[in-house]
Amino acid sequence: MKIEEVKGTTKTQCISAHSHIKGLDLDNEQRAICNAGGLAGQEQAREAAGIVVELIRRKKMAGRAVLPSGPPGTGKNFNNL
């Protein structure tokens, strides 16, 4: 007996707990914009993540990894979203 999967015609939408966050909200000089776009706090962590994003855009991160480290409450898990 052959079993076939029948896919529905309705479109599905992925919604996560943080779907309201659209970016790091940094200005042109890579400084954090306070309380913009669903983000509040963690200005230093967002600016640090902006540096990594810029390196990726310039294709300078090929074959490399980033390991966030630091004490609790410094934005490690936040930036991994």
C-alpha positions in Angstrom: 0.0 0.0 0.0 1.4 3.4 -1.0 0.9 6.2 1.4 0.9 9.7 0.0 1.0 13.0 2.0 -1.7 15.5 1.0 -0.7 19.0 1.7 -3.4 21.6 2.4 -3.9 24.7 0.3 -3.9 27.1 3.3 -0.8 29.1 3.9 0.9 28.8 7.2 2.7 31.6 9.0 5.5 31.2 11.5 5.0 33.3 14.5 7.5 33.3 17.4 7.6 34.8 20.8 9.8 37.6 19.4 8.2 38.2 16.0 7.8 41.9 16.9 11.6 42.4 16.9 12.7 43.5 13.4 16.4 44.3 13.9 19.0 45.7 16.3 17.8 49.3 15.9 21.1 51.0 15.4 21.6 54.4 13.8 24.0 55.1 10.9 27.0 55.3 13.3 26.1 51.9 14.9 24.8 53.4 18.1 21.7 51.9 19.7 18.4 53.8 19.4 16.6 53.6 22.8 13.2 51.9 22.9 12.8 51.6 19.1 11.3 48.7 17.2 10.3 46.6 20.1 13.7 46.6 21.8 14.4 48.1 25.2 17.7 48.1 27.0 20.9 46.2 26.2 22.3 49.1 24.3 25.9 47.8 24.6 24.9 44.3 23.6 23.1 45.6 20.5 26.0 47.7 19.5 28.4 44.7 19.8 26.0 42.6 17.7 26.0 45.4 15.2 29.8 45.0 14.8 29.4 41.3 14.0 26.5 42.0 11.6 28.7 44.5 9.8 31.5 42.0 9.5 29.1 39.5 8.0 27.8 42.0 5.5 31.4 42.8 4.4 32.1 39.0 4.1 34.9 39.1 6.8 33.4 36.4 9.0 33.7 33.4 6.6 34.6 30.2 8.4 34.5 31.9 11.8 32.3 31.7 14.8 31.2 34.0 17.7 31.1 32.8 21.3 29.3 35.3 23.5 30.5 35.4 27.0 30.0 37.5 30.1 28.1 37.7 33.4 24.3 37.2 33.6 22.2 40.0 32.2 24.6 41.3 29.6 22.6 40.3 26.5 24.1 37.0 25.4 20.8 35.2 24.8 19.1 38.3 23.6 21.6 38.8 20.7 21.3 35.1 19.7 17.6 35.7 18.7 
